[in-house]
């Protein structure tokens, strides 16, 4: 008779619990996680956060574009004057772009959240409406034709970005 060690054979590697395909057991969200989700579903919180994050993005973009701005008379300026010019350009560009990006982010996310809550759907229509309202309101000072073009342009851009990011 063959040598029998009396041990139970181990299951194949594909059936063991240590495989990477094994899904972990379901864990319900904690009370704190539910509170955080409820807080971020509030339109005022979303609008404020988007405004702050848009302002931060504007500061970064303004710093970059301000650093690329070249004075017209560099040969007559000392190094210190050139550095001061660049610093002022970065500061003013950062300030103006931070305002623009903050307003743009706040309007877009606020409108999208309100439309989503009113329609009780999360789809491309919300993005299109929010883009149209944002583009129209940002370009309304230039007249009705500019507002219409801003509406159409920003709505198209918003839909393109949404399609790009929504795998």
Beta strands, then each sheet from edge to edge (+ up, - down):
end
